[in-house]
Amino acid sequence: MKQSSVPKAVEKVLAGAIRREMALEDFVPSKLLKLGTLIVWCNSTNMRENAMPL
């Protein structure tokens, strides 16, 4: 009985890991895009504030 429960436990652990990996594949690119946009915005704001007056 213990032999059949070990593969089920392993299957559940692997299925959970795969689900988490798939969720990260959806989550990370959108966050990177937002981060890139924020960096561009910060850089442009910083450049305007630190610009020398003409």
Residue pairs with C-beta under 8 A, 6 or more apart in sequence:
none
